[in-house]
Amino acid sequence: MFTQEKPQQRNWKPIIRELEAVLGHKNVVQRREELITYECDGLTSYRERPALVVLPRTTEQVAAAVKVCNKYNVAFIARGSGTGLSGGALPVKDCVLIVTSMMRQVLNVDLENQRVVVQPGVINSWVTQTVSGAGFYYAPDPSSQIICSIGGNVAENSGGVHCLKYGVTTNHVLGLKVVTAEGDVVDLGGLVPEMPGYDLTGIFVGSEGTLGIACEITLRILKSAESICVLLADFTNVEAAGASVADIISAGIIPGGMEIMDNLSINAVEDVVQTNCYPRDATAILLIEIDGLDVEVIHSKKLVTEICIRNGARNVTSASDPETRLKLWKGRKAAFAAAGHVSPDYYVQDGVIPRTQLPYVLKEIEQLSQKSGYKIANVFHAGDGNLHPLILYDNSIPGELEKVEEVGGEILKLCVRVGGSISGEHGIGAEKRCYMPDMFTNADLESMQLVKQVFNPKGLANPTKIFPTPRTCGEAARAMGDISKKFEVEGVERY
């Protein structure tokens, strides 16, 4: 289990000296004012300054840094662009933050076999830019794709607008070169989609840095569709938009993406982005992207339009030219940023529900909003039921953060009650670990911990994340009594 010396006992000089020997003086950040940059990830509510930050450029340097941490029993945490929203890259006290943002090389492009090999610091959108001239693209597209890194996408198993039809990150990762928690370099997966043996690549993707650090990632790229059309349907109530989503899927149509935005989000986006495409008086809009062969898109467009009108859509407009399609999606991609212009702060959640439960869950969220007194803007990947409610509040008011966290927790519990999940793409991190017992049994969590122990025996890789403990979650963690006793190390504070 992960243990650390007390801060006053830690002598950082030999650690710094050894890290500088393998990384160079400029790539070891230790000045307090420079470390402020790395206090948190996209979840800015939680902050902790790391003791050191290292900036490797190669797999070998990552392995060397991890070995130094192991030698001195120092916790280490991998961080990419820092866009994560669950505190997955949040430092712990007296840790070394291994930042992979300087590892940004595209190592190999193999169009014939439809694969690309990249370092973890490569930005998501760069992959498509690299291959788009040859008629290919990389499907997973989080809203932060112009700044988030592939390494972070692998850690959190990120999704995006097109995950409904094409899947999330794990569906597009063929292989990984990984530095283990003890500093060994191993290869997981390979160059083909289906490798024999245990699916260790599948275990690693989404493990949030608790099993090691991905340093080379082999991605699957796709051929661009012959035809693409984006439809915008506007409704007088959110439930009708949700019902349209379920009906479209039931009709056998699998769009490239389906997204819902409510009135609060619509107006926030129009105020900031000014797409002039979203009707401000609509209670909700549904964006539907259809792609494939020309004949397929024409047929599906007609059916989708009929379904939306049948469910009460006032208007259904469409766009096939790239410029207008981009404009329609631009507003959706900017929804989180736009919320910051209508409220001093917002707290975003990330739960998943069955599509058929959309109308019911949206009503329940509205009731939670009225009961709590906090406005909640709903923006979500409707096709796969991945909700992103944004709870608007003012963090300058004492106690407000704790209150909105409770509201967010109620939304997660609601998702579990209707047969869903507490995370779709943001991960568990430090934020949602206390809700793991709401979704998993003690036996489930114990099995996960056993897997973690195999990869991360000393518990140095990203400690305190994913799993609740008495130190981090209080009451929620006490429900895990059996696991806590099993993994407790006598006389040592456990993370």
Residue pairs with C-beta under 8 A, 6 or more apart in sequence:
1 458
1 459
1 487
1 489
1 492
1 494
1 495
2 75
2 458
2 459
2 460
2 463
2 494
2 495
3 73
3 459
3 489
3 492
3 493
4 10
4 73
4 74
4 75
4 93
4 94
5 73
7 93
7 94
10 51
10 94
12 30
12 51
12 52
14 72
15 52
15 68
15 72
15 74
15 96
16 28
16 30
16 52
18 68
18 71
19 28
19 52
19 54
19 65
19 68
19 96
20 27
20 28
22 61
22 64
22 65
22 68
23 54
23 55
23 56
23 61
23 64
23 65
27 54
27 55
27 56
27 57
27 61
27 102
28 52
28 53
28 54
28 55
29 35
29 38
29 52
29 53
29 54
29 55
30 51
30 52
30 53
32 49
34 53
35 49
35 50
35 52
35 53
36 49
38 49
38 50
38 53
38 79
38 82
38 91
38 97
38 99
39 47
39 48
39 49
39 50
39 91
40 46
40 47
40 48
40 82
40 87
40 90
41 79
41 82
41 83
41 84
41 85
41 87
41 88
41 89
41 90
42 82
42 83
42 84
42 85
42 144
43 84
43 85
43 86
43 87
43 90
43 429
43 430
43 431
45 347
45 395
45 401
46 87
46 90
46 430
46 431
47 90
48 90
48 91
48 92
48 93
49 91
50 77
50 91
50 95
50 96
50 97
51 74
51 94
51 95
51 96
52 96
52 97
53 96
53 97
53 99
54 65
54 96
54 97
54 98
54 99
55 99
55 101
55 102
56 62
56 65
56 98
56 100
56 102
56 103
57 102
57 103
58 103
58 215
59 177
59 179
59 185
59 215
59 216
60 185
62 98
62 100
62 103
62 179
62 213
62 215
63 179
63 183
63 184
63 185
64 183
65 76
65 96
65 98
66 76
66 98
66 179
66 180
66 181
66 182
66 183
66 213
67 182
67 183
68 74
69 75
69 76
69 96
69 460
70 181
70 182
70 183
70 458
70 460
73 458
73 460
74 94
74 95
74 96
74 460
75 92
75 94
75 95
75 96
75 460
75 461
75 462
75 463
75 495
76 95
76 96
76 97
76 98
76 460
76 461
76 462
77 89
77 90
77 91
77 92
77 95
77 96
77 97
77 98
77 209
77 461
77 462
78 89
78 98
78 99
78 100
78 151
78 155
78 209
78 213
78 461
78 462
79 89
79 97
79 98
79 99
79 100
79 101
79 152
80 89
80 99
80 100
80 101
80 120
80 121
80 148
80 149
80 150
80 151
80 152
80 155
81 101
81 121
81 123
81 144
81 147
81 148
81 149
81 152
82 89
83 144
83 147
83 148
83 149
83 152
84 152
84 155
84 156
84 426
84 427
84 429
85 348
85 350
85 426
85 431
86 156
86 350
86 423
86 426
86 427
86 428
86 429
86 430
86 431
86 432
87 429
87 430
87 431
87 465
88 155
88 156
88 208
88 209
88 427
88 428
88 429
88 430
88 462
88 465
89 97
89 152
89 209
89 429
90 429
90 430
90 465
91 97
92 463
92 464
92 495
98 213
100 119
100 120
100 121
100 149
100 151
100 213
100 215
101 121
101 149
102 121
103 119
103 120
103 121
103 122
103 151
103 215
104 119
104 121
104 122
104 123
104 126
105 118
105 119
105 122
106 116
106 117
106 118
106 119
106 122
106 126
106 127
106 130
107 117
107 118
107 119
107 216
108 116
108 117
109 116
109 130
109 131
110 116
110 117
111 131
111 134
111 136
111 221
113 191
114 136
114 220
114 221
114 222
114 223
115 174
115 191
115 218
115 219
115 220
115 221
116 127
116 130
116 131
116 138
116 218
116 219
116 221
117 216
117 217
117 218
117 219
118 127
118 150
118 216
118 217
118 219
119 150
119 151
119 215
119 216
119 217
120 149
120 150
120 151
120 152
120 154
120 213
120 214
120 215
120 217
121 149
121 150
121 151
122 149
122 150
123 145
123 146
123 147
123 148
123 149
123 150
124 138
124 140
124 141
124 142
124 144
124 145
124 146
124 148
124 149
124 150
124 153
124 158
125 141
125 145
125 146
127 138
127 150
127 219
127 221
128 136
128 137
128 138
131 137
131 138
131 221
132 224
135 223
135 224
136 221
136 222
136 223
136 224
137 221
137 222
137 224
138 172
138 219
138 221
138 222
139 160
139 162
139 163
139 166
139 167
139 172
139 222
140 153
140 158
140 159
140 160
140 162
140 163
140 166
140 167
140 168
140 169
140 172
141 160
141 161
141 162
142 148
142 153
142 158
142 159
142 160
142 425
143 160
143 161
143 332
143 333
143 334
143 335
143 336
145 160
145 333
148 158
150 217
150 219
151 213
151 214
151 217
152 158
153 169
154 169
154 173
154 176
154 204
154 205
154 206
154 214
154 217
155 206
155 207
155 208
155 209
155 214
155 427
156 169
156 206
156 208
156 425
156 426
156 427
157 168
157 169
157 170
157 205
157 206
157 425
157 427
158 168
158 169
158 425
159 168
159 169
159 381
159 384
159 386
159 424
159 425
160 168
160 381
160 425
161 256
161 257
161 259
161 289
161 329
161 332
161 333
161 381
162 256
162 257
162 289
163 257
163 381
163 384
163 386
163 425
164 254
164 255
164 256
164 257
164 258
164 381
164 383
164 384
165 254
165 255
165 256
165 257
165 291
165 383
166 172
166 222
166 256
168 425
169 205
169 206
170 201
170 202
170 205
170 206
171 220
172 219
172 220
173 189
173 201
173 205
173 217
173 218
173 219
173 220
174 189
174 190
174 191
174 192
174 193
174 201
174 218
174 219
174 220
175 187
175 188
175 189
175 190
175 191
175 195
175 201
175 217
175 218
176 187
176 188
176 189
176 201
176 204
176 205
176 214
176 216
176 217
176 218
177 185
177 186
177 187
177 188
177 214
177 215
177 216
177 217
178 185
178 186
178 187
178 188
178 204
178 211
178 212
178 213
178 214
178 215
179 185
179 212
179 213
179 215
180 186
180 211
180 212
180 455
181 211
181 212
181 455
181 456
181 457
181 458
181 460
181 461
182 457
182 458
185 215
188 200
188 201
188 204
189 195
189 200
189 201
189 218
190 218
191 218
193 220
195 201
203 211
203 451
204 211
204 212
204 214
206 427
207 452
207 455
208 427
208 428
208 429
208 462
208 465
208 466
209 461
209 462
209 465
210 452
210 455
210 456
210 461
210 462
210 465
210 466
211 451
211 452
211 455
211 456
211 461
212 455
212 456
212 461
213 461
225 256
225 291
225 292
226 292
226 293
226 294
227 291
227 292
227 293
227 294
227 296
227 297
227 320
228 256
228 289
228 290
228 291
228 297
228 320
228 325
229 289
229 290
229 291
229 297
229 301
229 318
229 319
229 320
229 325
230 287
230 288
230 289
230 290
230 318
230 319
230 320
230 324
230 325
230 328
230 329
231 287
231 288
231 289
231 290
231 301
231 304
231 305
231 308
231 316
231 317
231 318
232 277
232 278
232 285
232 286
232 287
232 288
232 316
232 317
232 318
232 319
232 328
233 241
233 244
233 285
233 286
233 288
233 305
233 308
233 313
233 315
233 316
234 278
234 279
234 282
234 284
234 285
234 286
234 313
234 314
234 315
235 241
235 244
235 282
235 283
235 284
235 285
235 286
235 311
235 312
235 313
235 314
236 282
236 283
236 312
236 314
237 283
237 284
237 312
238 260
238 262
238 283
238 284
238 362
238 366
238 378
239 358
239 359
239 362
239 363
240 284
240 311
240 312
240 313
241 260
241 284
241 285
241 286
241 311
241 382
242 260
242 355
242 358
242 359
242 362
242 382
243 311
243 358
243 359
244 286
244 307
244 308
244 311
244 313
245 258
245 260
245 286
245 355
245 358
245 382
245 383
246 355
246 356
246 358
247 307
247 310
247 311
248 255
248 258
248 288
248 303
248 304
248 307
249 355
249 383
251 303
251 307
253 290
253 300
253 303
253 304
255 288
255 289
255 290
255 291
255 300
255 304
255 383
256 289
256 290
256 291
257 287
257 288
257 289
257 381
257 383
258 286
258 287
258 288
258 289
258 381
258 382
258 383
259 286
259 287
259 332
259 379
259 380
259 381
259 382
259 383
260 284
260 285
260 286
260 287
260 378
260 379
260 380
260 382
261 269
261 278
261 284
261 285
261 287
261 331
261 332
261 335
261 378
261 379
262 283
262 284
262 377
262 378
262 379
263 280
263 281
263 282
263 283
263 284
264 342
264 375
264 376
264 377
264 378
265 335
265 338
265 339
265 377
265 378
265 379
265 390
266 278
266 279
266 280
266 282
266 284
266 285
267 280
267 342
268 335
268 338
268 339
268 341
268 342
268 377
269 275
269 278
269 331
269 332
269 334
269 335
269 338
270 276
270 278
270 280
270 331
271 338
271 341
271 342
272 334
272 337
272 338
272 341
273 330
273 331
273 334
273 338
275 327
275 328
275 330
275 331
277 324
277 327
277 328
277 331
278 285
278 331
279 285
279 314
279 315
282 314
284 378
286 308
286 313
286 382
287 328
287 329
287 332
288 304
289 325
289 329
290 296
290 297
290 300
290 301
290 304
291 297
292 300
301 318
304 316
305 316
305 318
308 316
309 316
319 325
319 327
319 328
332 379
335 377
335 379
336 346
336 348
336 379
336 388
336 390
339 346
339 377
339 390
339 392
340 346
342 392
343 375
343 392
343 393
343 394
344 393
344 394
344 395
344 396
345 392
345 393
345 394
345 395
345 400
346 377
346 390
346 391
346 392
346 393
347 390
347 391
347 393
347 401
347 404
347 405
347 407
347 408
348 388
348 389
348 390
348 391
348 426
349 387
349 388
349 389
349 390
349 391
349 408
349 411
349 412
350 386
350 387
350 388
350 423
350 424
350 425
350 426
351 386
351 387
351 411
351 412
351 414
351 415
351 420
351 421
351 422
351 423
351 424
352 384
352 385
352 386
352 387
352 415
352 420
352 421
352 423
352 424
353 361
353 385
353 387
353 415
353 418
353 419
353 420
354 385
354 418
354 419
354 420
355 382
355 383
355 384
355 385
357 385
357 418
357 419
357 420
358 382
358 385
360 418
361 387
361 414
361 415
361 418
362 378
364 414
365 376
365 378
365 387
365 389
365 411
365 414
366 376
368 376
368 407
368 410
368 411
368 414
369 375
369 376
372 403
372 404
372 407
374 391
374 392
374 393
374 403
374 404
374 407
375 391
375 392
376 389
376 390
376 391
376 392
376 407
377 389
377 390
377 392
378 387
378 388
378 389
378 390
379 388
379 389
379 390
380 386
380 387
380 388
380 389
381 388
381 424
384 424
385 420
385 424
386 424
386 425
387 411
387 415
387 424
389 408
389 411
391 404
391 407
391 408
393 400
393 401
393 403
393 404
394 400
395 401
409 434
409 435
412 422
412 432
412 435
412 438
413 435
413 438
415 421
415 422
416 422
416 435
416 438
416 439
421 439
422 428
422 432
422 435
422 436
422 438
422 439
423 432
428 436
428 465
428 466
429 465
429 466
430 464
430 465
430 472
433 464
433 465
433 466
433 467
433 468
433 472
433 473
434 468
434 472
434 473
434 474
434 476
434 477
435 476
436 445
436 466
436 467
436 468
436 476
437 445
437 468
437 476
437 477
437 479
437 480
438 476
440 448
442 479
442 480
442 481
442 482
442 483
445 467
445 480
445 483
446 482
446 483
446 486
448 466
448 467
449 467
449 483
449 487
452 467
455 461
459 495
463 495
464 471
464 472
464 495
467 480
467 483
468 476
468 477
468 480
469 477
469 480
469 484
469 494
469 495
470 477
470 478
470 484
471 477
471 493
471 494
471 495
477 484
478 484
487 494
488 494
